[in-house]
C-alpha cells in the first residue's frame, strides 16, 4: 500500500487545523541586531547596474523586511553549473537529487510535514571528488545547520533516505502534529542513527555568498547572477578573504592539499561565491543570501556578531557589493534597506 495518499490526507487535516487555530509554522525572532539604514557608497570602481528586459522592472519601492520564505533547513545541491530547468526537479529529465528529495519531503511525500519546510535549491558549486571516481556522487550543504555532506551516491536511494531521516526531519514535531498517530509521528522525526550512513560529513567553515542566477526561471536573475558573482569574487580578497573555487573536498590521489588544512598555521578566512536556483522574489533582483559560519571571527579575533546566521538581501546592485562585504561580512551589521529576512542556527526566522 502506498503511503503517499495517507501523507497527503494528513497534510490536509493539519493545514485545516492550522487555519482553525492560527498556530504559526515557524518561530519568528525580533531581536536586537546591529543595523545600518543603507548600504554605504562604494569607494572603488564596480560594474554598472545592468539593464532589465522590457516589461521586467525591479521593484525599488517595496519594504523588503519579511519578504523571505520561512524554512527550517535549506539544502544546497552542488551541480557544477549555473542554470537549470525552470523547475529544478525536471533537470536532466528528472534524474537529479532535487527530484529525489521532493519525492520524499515535498507535498504528498512520505515524510512531508507542512510545519517543517525544507527549501531545496541548486547551487553552482561542484560536488566533491571521491577516491572512487567511477561512482557518481552529489554533494550538499545543509543550512543553517552548517553541515557539508560530500558524498551522496547516485546509484542508491538509501543515501537520499539517510539524508532526509538523519539531517532534514525535525528533532521535535510542531504542536499541530499532535493529532497524528504515533507511527506517523515517529516517521516524521529525525533519527541520528541514519547520520552514520553518510561518509565524510563535516562542518562548514567558509562564508557562503549565494546569488540567484536562475535565468531559465526569470531573466532578471539570469542577468544579475553572473555580474554579482564576479563582483563578489573580485571584492572579497580585498577584505582579507580567500575565495575558494573547485570542490570543497578532493580525495583523488594527486589532489593538492585543501586550503586551511595545514597544521601549526592560522587558517585564513575563506569564502565561496555561487549562483543558486529560484528562491522567490524575482522582482527584487539581485537576490543574495550570505551564510556566516558559526566559527567565523571578526578582524579582532572575537566571535562574529552574525556567526551562525543566514542573511537575505534584495535589490543588490554591483555598487552595493563592497558595502555588503564591509557591513555584513566584516562588521556583522544588517543593511536595513536591503534586508529581506534572516535565519539563525535554531531555525528562528529573523525580522527587524
C-alpha positions in Angstrom: 0.0 0.0 0.0 1.4 3.4 -0.9 1.9 5.8 2.0 1.5 8.9 -0.3 -2.3 9.2 0.0 -2.1 8.9 3.8 0.6 11.6 4.0 -1.4 13.8 1.7 -4.5 13.4 3.8 -2.6 14.1 7.0 -1.2 17.2 5.4 -4.7 18.5 4.5 -6.0 17.8 8.0 -3.0 19.6 9.6 -3.5 22.5 7.3 -7.1 22.8 8.3 -6.2 22.7 12.0 -3.6 25.5 11.4 -6.3 27.7 9.8 -8.6 27.0 12.7 -6.2 27.6 15.5 -3.8 30.0 13.8 -0.7 28.4 15.3 2.4 29.7 13.5 4.6 27.4 11.3 7.9 28.9 12.5 9.3 30.8 15.3 9.9 34.4 14.4 12.6 36.3 16.3 12.7 40.1 16.5 15.9 40.6 18.4 18.4 43.4 18.7 20.7 43.2 15.7 23.3 45.7 14.6 21.9 47.5 11.7 22.8 50.3 9.3 20.0 52.0 7.4 21.5 52.0 3.9 24.4 50.4 2.0 27.4 52.7 2.0 28.5 54.2 -1.3 31.4 52.3 -3.0 34.9 53.6 -2.7 36.2 51.8 -5.8 35.2 51.1 -9.3 32.5 48.5 -9.8 30.4 47.1 -12.6 27.5 49.1 -13.9 23.9 48.3 -12.8 22.6 46.0 -15.6 19.6 46.9 -17.8 16.5 44.7 -17.4 14.4 43.2 -20.2 11.4 45.3 -21.4 8.4 44.8 -19.0 10.5 43.2 -16.2 11.4 46.0 -13.9 13.0 45.8 -10.5 10.6 46.8 -7.7 12.5 49.6 -6.0 9.8 50.7 -3.6 8.5 47.7 -1.6 9.6 47.3 2.0 11.7 44.1 1.8 11.7 43.3 5.5 9.9 39.9 5.9 9.8 39.1 2.2 11.6 35.9 2.8 10.0 32.4 2.7 10.3 30.7 6.0 12.2 27.4 6.2 13.7 25.2 8.8 16.6 23.9 6.6 17.9 24.8 3.2 19.6 22.1 1.1 22.1 23.4 -1.5 22.7 20.7 -4.1 26.1 21.1 -5.8 25.5 20.8 -9.5 28.6 22.4 -11.1 26.5 24.5 -13.4 24.9 27.9 -13.1 21.5 27.5 -14.7 18.8 24.8 -14.6 15.3 24.0 -15.9 12.7 26.3 -14.6 11.6 23.6 -12.2 14.8 22.2 -10.9 13.3 18.7 -10.4 12.8 18.5 -14.1 16.5 19.0 -14.9 18.3 16.1 -16.7 14.9 14.5 -17.5 14.1 14.3 -13.8 17.2 12.3 -12.8 18.5 14.6 -10.1 18.8 14.9 -6.4 16.2 17.7 -6.2 13.6 15.4 -7.6 14.6 12.6 -5.3 14.3 14.9 -2.2 11.0 16.4 -3.3 9.7 12.8 -3.8 10.3 12.2 -0.1 9.7 15.6 1.6 7.7 17.5 -0.9 3.9 17.9 -0.7 2.5 14.4 -0.7 5.8 12.7 0.1 6.2 10.0 2.7 8.0 12.4 5.1 6.0 15.6 4.1 5.4 17.9 7.1 3.7 21.2 6.3 5.0 22.6 9.6 8.6 21.9 8.8 9.5 23.4 5.5 12.8 22.3 3.8 14.0 24.6 1.0 15.7 22.7 -1.9 17.9 24.8 -4.1 20.6 24.0 -6.7 24.0 25.8 -6.5 26.8 26.2 -9.0 29.4 24.7 -6.7 30.9 21.5 -8.0 30.5 18.3 -6.0 33.3 16.7 -4.0 35.6 14.2 -5.8 35.7 10.8 -4.3 38.6 8.4 -4.2 36.3 6.2 -6.3 35.5 8.4 -9.3 33.7 5.6 -11.0 30.9 6.1 -8.5 28.8 9.2 -9.3 28.1 11.2 -6.2 26.5 14.5 -5.4 27.4 16.9 -2.5 25.1 19.1 -0.5 25.3 21.9 2.0 22.7 22.0 4.9 22.0 25.4 6.2 21.6 26.9 8.8 23.0 23.7 10.5 26.2 24.5 8.5 26.9 20.9 7.5 28.6 19.7 4.3 27.7 16.2 3.1 30.3 15.4 0.4 29.1 12.1 -0.9 25.6 11.0 -1.8 26.0 8.1 -4.3 23.6 8.4 -7.2 23.4 4.6 -7.6 21.3 4.1 -4.5 18.3 5.7 -2.9 19.4 4.7 0.5 21.7 7.7 0.9 18.9 10.1 0.0 16.7 8.5 2.7 19.6 8.7 5.1 20.0 12.4 4.4 16.3 13.0 5.0 16.0 10.9 8.1 19.3 11.8 9.6 19.5 15.5 8.9 16.4 17.1 7.4 13.5 15.9 9.5 12.8 17.8 12.7 14.1 16.7 16.1 10.7 17.8 17.6 7.4 18.0 15.9 5.3 21.1 15.7 2.3 21.1 18.1 -0.1 21.0 15.1 1.1 17.4 14.5 -0.2 16.3 17.9 -3.2 14.7 16.3 -1.2 12.3 14.2 -0.9 8.6 15.0 2.2 7.5 17.0 3.6 5.7 14.0 3.1 8.7 11.8 4.8 10.9 14.4 7.7 8.5 14.6 8.1 8.5 10.8 8.4 12.3 10.7 11.1 12.6 13.4 14.8 12.7 12.8 16.8 9.6 13.6 20.5 10.2 14.3 21.4 6.6 13.5 21.0 7.4 9.8 23.7 10.1 10.0 26.3 7.3 10.3 25.3 6.0 6.8 26.8 9.2 5.2 30.5 9.4 4.9 32.7 12.4 5.4 30.1 14.9 6.8 31.8 18.0 8.2 31.1 21.5 9.5 31.0 24.4 7.0 33.7 27.0 7.8 33.6 29.1 4.7 31.4 32.2 4.3 28.9 31.3 1.6 27.6 34.1 -0.7 24.7 32.8 -2.8 23.2 34.8 -5.7 20.1 33.9 -7.5 21.1 33.4 -11.1 18.2 31.2 -12.3 17.9 32.6 -15.8 15.5 29.9 -17.1 13.1 30.8 -14.3 13.4 34.6 -14.7 15.6 36.7 -16.9 16.3 39.4 -14.3 18.0 36.8 -12.0 19.8 35.4 -15.0 21.3 38.8 -15.8 22.2 39.7 -12.2 23.7 36.3 -11.1 27.0 36.3 -13.1 27.6 40.0 -12.7 27.2 39.9 -8.9 29.2 36.7 -8.6 32.1 38.3 -10.5 31.9 41.4 -8.3 31.9 39.5 -5.0 34.8 37.3 -6.2 36.7 40.5 -7.1 36.0 42.4 -3.9 36.3 39.7 -1.2 40.1 39.2 -1.5 40.5 43.0 -0.8 38.8 42.4 2.5 41.1 39.6 3.5 39.0 36.6 2.3 40.4 33.8 0.2 37.8 33.0 -2.4 37.8 29.2 -3.0 36.9 27.6 -6.3 36.6 23.9 -7.2 35.3 21.1 -5.0 35.3 21.5 -1.2 36.8 18.0 -0.9 39.0 16.2 -3.4 40.1 12.7 -2.4 41.9 11.9 -5.6 45.5 10.7 -5.1 47.1 13.7 -6.8 44.9 16.4 -5.3 46.7 19.4 -3.7 46.2 19.9 0.0 43.0 21.8 0.7 43.2 25.4 1.9 43.2 25.7 5.7 44.2 22.2 6.4 47.9 22.8 7.3 48.7 22.3 11.0 50.6 24.9 13.0 49.3 27.8 11.0 46.4 30.1 11.4 43.7 29.2 8.9 42.8 32.1 6.5 39.3 33.4 6.3 37.7 31.7 3.3 34.6 32.3 1.2 32.8 30.6 -1.7 30.6 32.5 -4.1 28.0 30.7 -6.2 24.8 31.1 -8.2 21.6 29.4 -7.0 18.2 28.5 -8.3 14.9 30.2 -7.6 14.4 31.4 -4.0 11.4 33.7 -4.7 11.2 37.5 -5.4 12.4 37.9 -8.9 11.3 41.5 -8.9 13.8 42.2 -6.1 16.9 41.1 -8.0 19.7 40.9 -7.3 18.8 38.5 -4.5 21.7 37.4 -2.3 21.9 35.1 0.7 25.0 35.4 2.9 25.6 32.5 5.3 28.2 33.2 8.0 29.6 30.0 9.7 29.4 29.6 13.5 33.2 29.6 13.6 33.6 33.0 12.0 35.6 35.6 13.9 35.8 39.3 13.3 39.0 41.2 12.5 39.9 41.3 16.2 39.6 37.6 16.6 36.3 37.8 18.5 33.1 35.8 17.7 31.4 37.4 14.7 28.1 39.1 15.6 26.2 37.2 12.9 28.1 33.9 13.2 25.7 31.0 12.5 23.2 33.2 10.6 21.9 33.4 7.1 21.1 36.9 5.9 18.8 37.5 2.9 19.2 40.7 0.8 17.3 42.0 -2.2 17.9 44.8 -4.7 21.6 44.3 -4.6 23.4 46.1 -7.4 27.1 45.8 -8.2 27.7 49.1 -6.4 26.4 47.5 -3.2 28.8 44.6 -3.1 31.6 46.4 -1.3 29.1 47.6 1.3 27.6 44.1 1.9 31.2 42.8 2.4 32.1 45.7 4.7 29.0 45.9 6.8 27.7 42.4 7.0 30.6 40.0 6.3 33.2 42.1 8.1 31.4 44.1 10.8 28.3 42.0 11.4 25.7 44.7 10.6 22.5 44.2 8.7 21.7 46.7 6.0 18.1 47.5 6.7 17.2 48.9 3.3 18.0 45.6 1.5 17.1 43.1 4.3 14.5 40.5 3.3 14.9 38.4 6.4 17.3 36.0 8.2 17.6 32.7 10.0 19.8 31.5 12.9 21.0 28.1 13.7 17.9 27.3 15.8 15.8 27.9 12.8 14.3 31.1 14.1 13.3 33.5 11.3 14.8 36.9 11.9 12.9 40.1 11.2 13.8 43.7 12.0 
